[in-house]
């Protein structure tokens, strides 16, 4: 993913730099392209972050349920041990 973004950025910059336009227009295009790339990178980051948070919440919920089950099983085993001793 990072390679695709880097390739797109480099290709865009080279295309704009070698285009026969005035310096002001070239700088304006470079600025717009940089803003577009920044926005795209931010979108990818937010998508990744949201997915990671979702997975974290699912996993932490399962771990909590598992821990609660282990505690309940240990308590039950202890009570059985006390009864039979």
N, C-alpha and C positions, 0 to 999 in steps of 0.2 A: 504494500500500500504506500509506504513511504517512498519507494522507488518511483512509483507512478506519479506521485505529487512532485517529486524532484524533477523528473523528466519533463513533466508538463510545464513547470516553472522555467526550466532552462530553455526549453523550446520556445516558450512565449517570449522570454527576454531576448533571445537571439532574433526572433522574428521581428520584434518591435525595434530592436537596435539597428537592424539592417534595412528597415523600411525607409524609403526616401521621403521623410517628412521633416518639418521644422522641429527644432529642439524642444520647444514648449509642448507641442503635441506629443512628441515621443515621451517626454517626462510624464505627461498627463496619462498616457496609455499605460506606462510602467506603473504608475501609482494605482490606477484602476485595477490592473492585473494583480498587483501585490495585495490589494484589498480583497479581491476575489479569492485569491489563494489563501489568505488569512481566514476569511469566512468559511471556506471549504474545510480547512484544517480544524477550525473550531467546531464545525458540524461533526466531523469525524471523531474528534475528541469527546464531544458530548454524547454521541451515540455509543462510543466505547464505554464511557463512564456509566451511562445509564444501564447498559448491559451488565457491566461488572457489579454494580449495586444490586441489580435484580438477582444475579447469581449468588451474591453474598447473602442476601436476605433469605433465599431459598435454603442455602446450605446451613446458615446459622440456625434457622428454624428446625431443620432436620437434626442437627447436632443437639440442640436443646431438647427436642423430643426424645432422642436416644439417651441423653444423660438422665432425663426424668425417668425413663423406663428402667435404666440400670439402677437408679436409686430405689425405685419401687421394688425391683426384684431383690435387691440386697436386703431391704427392710423385711420383705416377705420371707426370705431365706433365714434371716435372723430370728424372726418370730417363730418359724417352724423349728429352728434349732432350740430356742428357749422352751418350746412346748415339749419337745422330745428329750430334753436333758433332765 
